[in-house]
C-alpha cells in the first residue's frame, strides 16, 4: 500500500500566523493548491498584535498591551501582556520560535518578576497594607494574556516532548529585564496600574473566600447523615457502586420521583430552579450557592484539591426525568 501525508490547512494556518506574530514585519503566505485557499500574514506590531488577537473577544482592562524588549548576553527577550476581565490566565511562551508548551526558565523568570513587582508597587502605593499578606502568583495572573518570546543561541529543551526551555541563565535575564521595565510602566501609568492591582486584589479576596467555603464544605462532609442536604431522599444502600442520585427540579418533581424510585439504591435530590452555570464563575461564588453545595455534599467526594473519589457515596447521577 502507499502511505500518504494529509496536511490539515487549519493546523498549518495556525502555525504560520503564529510565526508571523513572533517575527514582526515578515510577510508569510499560505496557499492550499488542493482547494485554492490562501492566507497572507504580516504584523508590524509583532507580539503586541498577538496579544490583541488573543484578547479580541474579551474586555481588556487597558487599551494597549504592555510591551518589553531587550537583550543581555546575546539572549533576546520580547514580552507583551494585557489584562482582561476573565478569571483565567493565558500565557504562551516561545524559544527560537518554538512553542514551549511545558514552559521553562523564561516563563519562570517572567512569573517571578510579575509577582514581585506588582506586590512591591501595591505596598508602595498603600493598596496592600503592612500587616496584609502578599498577592499570590495566581492572584496577579488572573485575567492575564501574555506572550513571552526569547531567542537563545544554544537552547536546551527538556521534558517528554522537548517543549520546555532548560537554560538556567535565561531565567535571570528574563526576570531582571522584565522587572525593570514593568516597574517603570507601573510608575508611569498609575491609572492602568490601579486597574491591574484592583483585579489582583479582587482575585485574592475571592481566593480567600473560596478557601473558607471549601473549609466549610469539608467540615460538613466530615459529618454523617446530619450533614446531608435536608431535601435529599437518600437510598438505604451504602454501596456507592450501585447507588444512583437523581437530580430533579422542584419539590413537586421530587415528590413524584420519590414515589417511583427504588429506595434501596436510588436517591432523589430536588433543586430549586436553574442553578448557577459554574463554567465561568469563581470558586467562591460556586461554593456560596446552596444548590451546588447540596450536590457536593450528596456526592461526598469533595471538590478541587480535596476531591477523593474513594469517598463517593454515590457514583451514578442523572437529571433524567424517566422516573417521572
N, C-alpha and C positions, 0 to 999 in steps of 0.2 A: 504494500500500500504506500501511498505518497503522503508524507506529512507536510502540512501547510500551516503557516502562521497567519492568523486573522488579526489584523490591527483594529483596535477599537478607537474610533475617531475621537470620541469624547474624552477618553483617557489621555490620548496624545494632546488634545486641545488644552486640558487642564495643565499638563506639564509644560507645554510651550508658552502658555500665558504666564505661568509661574516664573519661567526663565526670563521672560520679557520684563516682569516686575522687578526681578532681582538684579537685572543689568540695565539700569536706566539709559534710555536713549537708543538702545539697539532695536532694530526692526526685524521681526520674525513673521514669516508667513507659513501657514499650514494648509496644505491642499490635499484633498482626497480625490485622486484620479478615478476612483471607482464610481463616485457619485457626483463629482464636480464641486463639492462643498469646499469652501475656502475661508480662512480667517486670518486677519492681519493684526499684529500686536506691536505697539510701540508706546512706552510710558516714560515721558520725560521726568516725571516725578518719582519713578522707581518704587521703592517700598512704601513711600508715603501714599501713593496711589493704591498700593496693595492693601494697606490698612483700610483705606476708604472703601475699596471694593468689598472687603470682608464685612464692613460695618454698614453697607448701604441699606440694609433692611432693618437697622437698629437706630435708636435715638442716641446720637452722640452727646456726651456731656460737654465737649468743647469742639468747636468747628474744625480746627486744623490739628492733625496729628502732631505729636511731639517727635522731633527728628534729631538724632545724634549720629555724628560721623567722625571718625578719627582713626589713627593708626599708631602703633607702637611696636618696635622690634619686628618690623616688616609684617605685622599682622593687622589687617584692615578690618574695621568694625563699622557696621551700619545698624542702627536700631530705629524703629518707628513704632509709636504706640498711641492709642486713643481709647479713652474710656467711653462706655455706653451704659444704657440703663438696664442691661440684663444682669443676671445673677451668676453668670458663668465666665470663666476665663478662656481665652483662645490665644495661645502662644505658639507661634511657629518659628522654629529655628533652622538655620541652614549653615553649612560649612562648605565652601567652594561650590556653591550652587546645589549641593546635595541636601535633600530634606532629612534632617536629623530627627526622625520621629521619636526616638528614645531620649532626646535631649542631649545633655553633655555639659562640659565645663563652661561653654559660652552661655548656655541657658542658666546654669547655676550662678554664674557671676552677675548676670542680669537680675535675677530674682533677689539675690542678696543685696545688691545696691538699691534696688527699688524699695525693699522693706526698710532698710536702714535710713535712707534719705527721707522717705515720707514720714517715718517716725521722728526723726530729728527735726524736720520742719514743723510737724504738728506740735512738738513740745516747745519750740521756739516761739510759735505763734499763740500758744496757750490753748490750742484745741485739744491737747491731751494734758491733763493736769499732772503735777509732780507725783502724786500718790496713785496714779492710774497705771494700769498695765499697758505695754506697747501693743500696737496693732500687729496681728499675725500676718504671715505671708499670704494666707488665704484672704484675709481682710483687704489688703492693699491690691490684690489681683482680681477681686470680684468686679466683673463688668469690663475687664481689660482685654483689648485685642492688641497683639504685639507681633512684630516681625524682627527677628534677630538674624543678621547675616554677617558671617565672618569669612575672610579669605586668609587661609593659613598655608604657608609654604610647604610644610610636611605634615599633613593632617594624620592623626591616628584615630581610626574608627574602631569602636568596641561594640559589645552587645551581640546578641544572637543573630541579628540581621545586619550588623555593621552600620547601624544608623545612629550611633551615639558617639559624639566627639570626646576623645580622651586626653587631648593635650592639656597637661596641668597648667602650663603658663598662660593659656588663653583665659582662664577664669579671672585671674588678677587683672589682666589687661582690660577685659570687658567691664569688670566691676569698677575699676578706677576711672576709666573713660566715661562710662555711663553715669556714675555717681556725680562726677564733676559737672557734667552738662545738665543733668536733671536738677541738681541743686540750683544752678543758675536759672533754669527755666522756672522753677517754683518761686524764686525770689522776684523774678521779673514779670511774672503773670499771676498776681495774687488772687484775682477772681477765679481763674481756672483752677488754681491750686486749692482754693476753698471748696470748689465743687468736687474735686477729686477726694479731698480729705473727708468731706461730709459723706460721700459714698462709702469710703472705707470705714468710717465710724459707724455708719448705719449697719454695715455688714458685721462689724464687731458686736454691736448690740444684739443683732439677730442671732449671731453665733452663740452668745451667752444665753439668750432666751431659749434657744434650741437645746443647749446643754441642760438647762434647768428642766425643760419639758421632757427631755429624754430621761433625766433622773426620776422625774415624777412617774413616767411611764414604766420605768424599770422597777420602781418600788411597788407600783400597783401590780405589775406582772408577777412579782415575787409572792404575792398573796395567793391564796387558793380561790375557792368559789366566790368568796366575798368580793374579790377584785373584778369578777366578770361583769360585763355590762348588764344593767338591770333588765333590759328588754330581751336579752338573749335567752331563747328557749334551748337550753343545752341538751346534748344527747347523753345517754347513760353510759355509752361505751368509753373506755379510757384508751382504746386502741386508735392512735392517730391515723394509722394506715387505712382504716375503713371509714373513719368519721368524715362527714361532709358538713360544710357550712353553706346554707342558702341565705343570700342577702336579698331582702325584699324591701319595697318602698312603702312605708307607712304601716300603721298598726292594723289597718283593715286587711291588707295583704298578708301581714304577719299572722293574723288570726286564722285565715283560710289555710295558710301554709302549715301552721301547727296542727290543724285537724287532719291534713293529708299526709303528714310525714311519718316516717318510721322512727319512733323515739329512740330506738337502740343506737342508730348511727347518724341520724340527720338532725342537725341543729339549725335553728332559724334565728336570724338577726334582722329585725325591722330597722330601717333607717329613715330619717325624715328628709324627704325631698331629694333634690340633686345635690350631691356632696361636692366639695372643693376639688377642682382639677389640680392635681399635685404636680403636673409636669413642669410648670413654670413658677411654682410657689416656693418660698423659702421654707426651710425645715421648721422654723419656729411657728410659722403660720399653719403649716400642716399639722403640727402636734397640738396646736391650740384648738383644732377643730374636733368637737366632741364625737362626731360620727366616725371620723378616721381613727381616733383613739380607741373607739369601741371595736373597730375591726382589728386593730393591732392587738388589743388585749384578748379578743376572742381567739385569734390565731395562736397567740402565746410565744411567737418566735422572737419578739423584739424587733428592732429595726437598725439600719445603718451599721455602725461598729459593733452594736450589741446583738446583731442578728445571729440566731443559733437555731438551725433547722431541727436539731435533735430535740429541742424543747417544744416543738409544734404540738398543739393539742388536736389540730385538725389539718389534714393535708389536701383535702379537696374542697374547693369553694366554687360557688356559682351564683350569678344573679339571674339565672334561668327562671322562667315562670311556668315551667312544665308541670309543677306540682299544683298549680292553682286552678 
